C-alpha cells in the first residue's frame, strides 16, 4: 500500500530499533533529554521524539531512535 503511514505508536506496535525489531511494552512522554516521564498508552508519531520506549526484547530507546514498522498486506 503506497502512501500508508502509521499515525500512532501504541502498546504492541512493532518498531525498528538499533537492537533489531521489538514490540512496544511501555511509552513515557518526557521532557527533552530525560528518560522518565508520564506513562501513556499511545502517542502520535510526530511526538515520538519526546518519548522513551520500552520493548519486549529488554531494551529501551529514545523516540528519535525508533521507527514504526508499517505492515504491507
N, C-alpha and C positions, 0 to 999 in steps of 0.2 A: 504494500500500500504506500504509494508515494504521497508525501505531504503530511502523513500522520505523525503527530508528535505528542508525547505524553505531557499532560498538563499538570499532573500532581505526582508526587512521590509519597507513598504511604507504606504502612507495615506490610511486609511481604513482597514489595517491589524488588525485582531483580536488577542489580546495578553492576556496572564495571567499576573496579577499583584497582589500585596498584597491587593488591593481593589476589587479583582474579575476581570472578563473579561471586556475588553473595546476595542473599535476601536481607532486606532491612528488618531489623528487630527492635530498633529504637531510633527516635529522632528528637534532638534537642535544639530548639531555637535559641541562639546565643548572641551575645554582643560580639562584634568583630574581634577575632583573635582569641576568644575564650573557648574553653572546652565544655563548660557546663552552662546550662540554661533552663528554659522552660520546656518540659516534655510535651510533645504534640503527637497526634496520631497520623497527620498528613500535612504536607507543605506544597505550595505551588513551586514548580520547577524554577521559576525566576527568582525565588527566595532561597534556593538551596545553598548558596554561598554563605548564608548567615546561620547555617546549621551544622551540627555534628551528627553523623550517622553511625549506629552500631549495626554489625552484620552477624549473620549466623555462622560465619567462619571464625568468629572470635576476635575480629579486628574492628577498629573504628576509623573513620575518615572524616576530614573536614569536607564541607559541601563542594568546594572547588575541585576536589579530588574524585568526585563521584559523577558517573554518567549513567542515567537510567537506560536499561536495555528495552528497545522497542520490539515487540513481537510482530513479525510479518506472517500473518496466517494465510 
